């Protein structure tokens, strides 16, 4: 049974079909890539999976159970956590505070426990900060724990966003263009980081325009164009697939026009 499965998932905005009958199966411990030209519907597919936009047709299955249209907070609580193409952090809060915000779903306490400072709330807070400390060390940003996120370089903010996602202890981590805005050395470091996350037992589903990264990193790829899947397979097969090449580079007929 696949960890995540999409069955004929379709999303429309008025007369525009953004995602058209998308099928895919993400297996546990896989690094799965979704690629396609700009406007192909990739981020919309992620939004449908994570409950931001419910699809009009088809189904989203998590461990064989249908979760189509479940709200984002419930999807996250199930173990499906994402980052965004545009970084969404609390700019005036510190790095550590931003990462701590990702522990919400793992906390066993309720808000009133903290007010009363119960022994359980103190143990919970101690455990949460320990997880934050581990995440900061994993991403090599522990020396920046007290710094306001808004004052840091873009590449560091990417790490903070991923750290925040990781401390929620997801089973599936969805990354929307994680290499966007990174330089070559940061991208190489990102590849090693994603491998390390997978080695911790976290399955990865990602969108990425950096083809070198996709072909190096992923185990399996689905290619979509105009919202519709046009090819799928291992990276080596996708590199030479005529439909994939045409989607990215255009056909000779397009050039003639």
N, C-alpha and C positions, 0 to 999 in steps of 0.2 A: 504493500500500500504506500502510495506517495505521501510525502509530508504535506505538500501543497499541490492541489490540482485545480486547474481552471477548465471548465467545460463550456464551450461555445459562449464564452463571456462577451457580451456586447454592451457598449455604452454609447448613447447618442446625446448630443446637445442640439436641440431643435432639429433641423434637417441634416446636421452633420453627424456622421457615424465615426466617432473617434476611435473606438475599438470594435472590431468586426469579427465575431465568432472565434475568439482566441482560445486555443487549447494548449495546455502545457502541464507537465508533471515534474515537480521538483522533488528529487529524492533526498533523503536524510544524508547530511554531510557532503552534499554536492555544492560546487560553486557554479551557479547557473546564470548565464548572461542573456539579456534581451537587448538586441541592437536594432537599429534602423535609422533612416534619415531623420532630420529635424521635422517635427510635426507628425511623426508616424503613429503616435498614440501610446508611446512607452510609459510616460509618467501617468497618463490617464489610467493605464492598466494597473499601475501601482496604487493609484488612488482608489480604484475599485476593490483591490485586494484588502486594503487597510481601512475601508469603510468611509472614506471621505466622499466618494461618489458611488452610490449603489448602482449596479448595472441594471439595464432594462431587461436583459435576457441572459440566460446561462446561469452557471453556478460557480461559487468559490468553495472548495472543500479543504478543510484542515484536518489532517489525520483521518480522512474518510468521512468527516462530519461536515454538513453544509453550514457555512457561516455567511452566506451571501447577504449583504446589506447590514451586517452587524456594525454598530457604531465604533469609531476608532478606539475609544478607551477599552472596550471589551475585546477588540482584536488584539490590542497591545497586551492586555492581561492574559490572553491565551498563549502568548509567547512570540507574536509577530511584531517586530519593532523595525522602524525605518529611520533613515536620514533623508534629507531633502536636497534637491538640486541647488536651491538657494538656502544658505545656512540660516537656521532659525535658532538663535541663542538669546539669552538674556544679557544684553551687552553691558549693563551696569553692574551685573553680579560677577563674582569672582569665578575663576575656572572651577574651583572645587565646588562652589555652590551650584553652578550649572550642571556639573556631573552628578551631584547629589540629587538633583531634581529627577534624574532617571531612576532613582530607587523607589519611587512612589509605589509601584505595583508589587514590590517585594516586601514592603513594610507590613508587619502583622498588627501594628497598632492603629488606633483611631485618634483623631485630633485631640480629643479630650484627655487621652492618656498623657500626652505631652504637657498639657496644662497642669496636671496633677503630679507630674514627674514620678510616675509609678516605676517600680523596679523593671517591669517589662519594657516600658518605653525607653528607659536608660540603656538596657541591653540592646534593644532594637537600634537605637541611635548609634551606639558604639559599633555594632555590626555593619550598619550602613556606611559609616565613615571609614571603616576598614576596607570595605569594597571600593569606595571612592579612591582611597589611597592606592589600592592595588591597580585600579584602572589608570590612574595618573602615572604610576610607575611603568605600566605596560606600554603606554603611549609616549613615555619619556617626557612628560610635561609636569612632573611632580614639583620641579623648582618654580613653576608658574602658578601654583595652587592659589595663591592669594591675589593674583593679578586680575583686574577687570578684563573680561573677555573682549570687550569692544576696543581695547588698546592694543590687541595682539595681531600679528600678521595673519593673513588669510589661511595659510597652510596650518598654523597652530589652531585656528578656529575649527578647521576641518577635523583635527584630532580630538578637540573637545567635544564636538558633536558626536563623533563615533564613540568616544568614551562614555558619554551620557547614554547612548543606546546600549552599549555593552553592559553597563552596570545593572540594567534591568533584567539581565540574565535571559536573553531571548533564545528560542530554539531556531528561529529564522530571522536573520538580519537582512533587511532590504536596503540596498544602497543605491541612491539616485545620483549618478554621475559623481562618484567619490573623487575622481582625479581632476575634476573641473577646477581650473585656476591654479593647479600645482605645477611646479617646475619639474625638470627631469629627475633630479635627485629625490624630490619629495614623492614623485610617482613610483620610483623604484622602492622607496621605503614603504609606500602604501601596499605594493604587491606583497612584500614580506609580512606586513601587518595582517592583511586579509588571510594569507596562508596560516598565520599563527592563530587567528580567530577561529578558522575552520578546524584547526588542530585541537581546539578546546571543545569541539563537539557542536559548534554553531554552523548551521547551514546558511549559505549566502546566495541571495538573488540580487543581481545588479543590472543597472543600465549604465552604459559607458560609451562615449564617442571615441575614446582613445583605443584604436583598433589593435595596436601593439599590446596594450595592457589586456584587452579582452582575449586575444588569441593566446597570450601567455598564461593567463590566470584561470580561465573557465574550463569546466569539464564538458559543458554542453551549452548550445546556443539556440535560441529562437529568434528569427529575423522577421520583423513586421514592417509593412509599408502601407500607408494610408489606412492604418488601423487593422490591417488583415495580415495574418501570418503567411509568409511566402516560402519559408525554408526553415529547417531545423536540423541539427546534427552536431557532431564534434567540430571544434574550431578548424581543423585542417580541411574538412569537407566544405565548410562555409566560405573559406577563403577563395575557393575555386568554383563556387556555385554560380552559374550564369545569371540567375535571377537576383542573387545578392549583389553581384557586381553591377548589374543594370540599375538596381535600386539606388546604389550609392553614386555611380558614375554616369548614369544615363546610357541610353542606347545610341547606336549610330544614327537611327532615324531621328532621334531628338536633336542630334548635332546638325543634321541636314536641314531641320526646320529653323 
